[in-house]
Amino acid sequence: MRTAGVVMGLGVLILASASAQPPAVPGMPIPPPAAKPADPKLDVHLQAWEKKMSGTTNLRTEIGLKRKDAVFNKEREFTGVVLCMKPTFAVLRLDYTGDPTKADYEAYICDGKSVYAYSGKDKTITEVKLPQNQVGVDNLMLDFLSGMKAKDAKERFDIDLFKVDDHYVYLDIKPLRPADQREFKNLRLALYGPGAATAKVAYLPAQVFMVKPNGDSEMWKFTNPQTDLPGVDAKAFQFVPIKGWQHVQAQPPGPLPKGPVAPFPPPATPGAVRPNK
């Protein structure tokens, strides 16, 4: 979901040098950048990430988010929760920690057909219908939470293995596609490592630090991850109307809104959701 700015996500950074490509011919497609040499160590971790996520039906994790404005040097912190289910279901909410009433929040729901983006501050619901031929929900952060095939990840991003320690696998990621270049300039993704202390959650996302094209940054932390929760079905991802709020429909011009999840507080129990009354 595009959070989910969701990403959840995620300036322009062209990675191919002029010397590496022939000049573009007017009216002809620009050739892709030359493929990087394979890194066997990186491939092992990408394949393990793919295997972990391909075997997961649903994922629930708590969120801590810190956004920093590069111009005014101000920070805003959020807490929340996200619940995802294959193939294209998600519900996400972020509450601004500076508002004890929890009226200032970003949220949205994807029911597989549309994305409903909620703004607690503006009291609006923006509905964006998903293209029928679209496989996912087009949100960077949720793409990372849902996992990707190793081959697709390498085609979409320039990925380097930064470091591996006892608890985490760190990947440095740069965008190759224009849609992702509009989302972020560079990004570091930390996956829980395969060591003894984190073996049960190995290769689930743990943290994302993202720098945007305008210099703003976001730090996402994912804690208490739970997978394959029983009782989670499509009913948990139904649209929730709110009386008195403005409901508008928008055409999907590109990336979807960038905030996380639904107009209800985090589930009291895994998989359970309750709309506001």
N, C-alpha and C positions, 0 to 999 in steps of 0.2 A: 504494500500500500504506500502510495506516495504521501509518508509522514515526515505519516507516520512517521514527513514529512516525512514510518514508518516509515525512515526508515527511515528506516527504517529507512529517505533519504538523501540520496545520496545520489562558472570559471571555465575555463577552457585550458586544457593541457594536452597538446598534441605530442605524442611520444616518438613519432617517426621523424628522423632527421631528413633534411632536404637531400643530403647526399645518398641516403639509403633508398630513395624512390625516384623514378623518372618523373619529369614534369607532367602535370595534369593536362589532358587534352580537353578543350572546351566541349561540354556536352557529354563527356565520358566519365564514368565513375572513377573516383580516386582509388588507386590500388591500396590494399591493406598494408600495414607495416610488416616488415620482415619478422618472421617468427623468432622468438628468443630461444637460445639453446636450452634443452631440457635440463631440469634440476631434479635428479632422482629423489633427493631428500624432500623437496617440496611436493613432488608427485605422491609420495607415500602419505603425506598428511592430507593432501587434497582428496585422495581416494578414500582415506579413512573417514573424512568428513562426509563425503558423499554416501558412503556405506551406512554411517550412523544415521543420517537424516533420511535416507531412502527407506530405512526400516522403522521409521517413527511415524505413527498415525496422527498424533496431535502433540502439541507442546504448549505448556504454560510456564511463564517465567515472570518474576517481579522485575521492575525496571527502576533504575535511578538515572536521571538525565540532567546534565548541566550544560546550558547553552551560554556561550560568551559572545558578546557583541564587540567586534574588533575596533569599531570607530569610537564608541563611548566607553569601552572597557567595563561593561556591565555584565553581570551574570544573573541568570534565572535558573532555579533548580526545580525539578519536577520528580514526582514519584508516581508509579503506576503499575500496570499489569497488562500482559498480552496473552491471548489464547489463540492459537492457530490450529487449523485442522485441514488435512488434505481433502480435495485438491486446491480449493481457492477460498477457504473460509478463514476469517480472522475477526477478532474484536480486540480493541486496544484503547486504553485510556491513560492520560497523563494529567495529574493534578499539580498545579503550581503550589509549591510549599509555602509561599508567602501569603496565601489566602486560606485562613483556617476554616472558612465556610465551604471550601471546595467548589465555589461557583466559577472560578477561573480555571478552566480545564480544556484540554484538547482530546478529542476522542473520535474513533470511528469504527464502523462495522462494514465488513464485506460479506455479503450473503452468497457470493459466487456469481451474481448478476450485476450488482451495483455496489458502489462504495458510498457510504453515508458518512460525511465528515461533520462533526459537531464542534461548535465553538461555544463553550459555556459563557464566555465573556460577552459575545455578541448575540447570543441566543438565536443562532442560525443553524440549520441543517442543510448541507450542500450535497445533493445526490449526483453522482457521476456514474453513468451506465458503462459497464465494461464492454469493449468490443467483443463480438461473438467469437472471433478467431483468436482472442487473447488467452494465453495459457494461464498466466498468473495475474496478480493484482497490481503489478508495476509499482511496487514500493521497495526501495532499496533496503531499508532496515528489515522488512519482512522477508525479502529475498534471502538475506543472511540468516534470519531465524529459521526459515524453512529449508535452507540448504540448497546447494546447486550441484549439478554434475561437474566433476573435475574438468572435463573437456570444455563444457560451456563456460565455466568460471575463467579458464585460461584464454578463451576466445574473447570474453567480454572485458577482462581486466589484465593489466600488467601486474603480476603477482610475484613477490619475492619472499622467501623465508627469512624473516629478520632474526628470530631467536627461538630457542626451545629451552624451557627450564623444567623444574620438577612439577609445575602445576599448569603451565600454559604453553600453547604454540602460537607464536606471533607472526602474522602475515602483513606485509606492507603491500598496499593495493593502490593502483592508479587507474583511472578510467580510460578506456579506449573509444567508447561510443559517445556520440554527441549528447544523448539523453543523460548518460551518467556524468559526463563532463559538466553539465549544467547543475548537477547535484553536488558534486564534490571535486576537490582538487587532489587531495590524497587522503588516505585512510589507513588506519592500523586496526586489524581485526585480531582479537585474542580468542582462541578456542581453548576450552578446558583440555588439559593434557591427559595422556594415557597413563600417567604415573599412579602409584598406589592410592594416594590421597584423593585423586579426582577420577579414578577409573570408572565409577558409576555414571559420571556425566561427561566422559571423554568425548571430545569433538563437538559438544554443544557450544554455541556462542557464549562467551563470558563478558566481552567488552568490545566496544567500537569507539575509536577516537577519529573524528572526521573534521577535516578542514575544508571549508566551502570556498568557492571561487572569489567571494568578496572578503575573505579573511576571517569570517565568523567561524566558530568551532563548536562542536557538540561532543560530549563524552557520555556514552551510553554504557550502563552497567547492568548485566542480566544475572540475577541471583535466584537461588532456590528453584532451579529448573526441574520440571516434572514432565514426563513423557508418557504417552499411551494411557491417559487417564480414562477410567471407565465412565460410561454414561454420557460422554460428550458426543452430540450429534448436531445436525443442521439447525435444530431448534435453538441452540445456544447462540446462533448468529443471525437471528431474525432482526429486521429493522424495528427500532423502538421510537415511535413518535413522541413528541413532547408538546403538550398543549400550550398554545400561545407563542411558540417559536416559529420563525419564518423558515419555510421549507422551499428551497429553490433547486432547480435542475440545471446542471451545467454540462456542456459538451466536453468530452475528454480531449483537450488540446495537446496534452503531453503528460508530464508528471502530475500525479494526483496530489492533493493537499498533504502537508508534511506534519501532521501531528499524530499521536497515537489514539486511541480507541473509544469505546462506546460511552453513551451518556448514562452510565451507571457505575457505581463504585466497584472496586475489585471484588471478584467472587469471594463469598465467605467460605465456600468449599470448592475444591478444584472442579472446574467444569460448570459450576452453577453461576447464573447471572441474574441480576435483579434490576429492572429499570427503575429510574427515579419516579417517585410518586408525587 
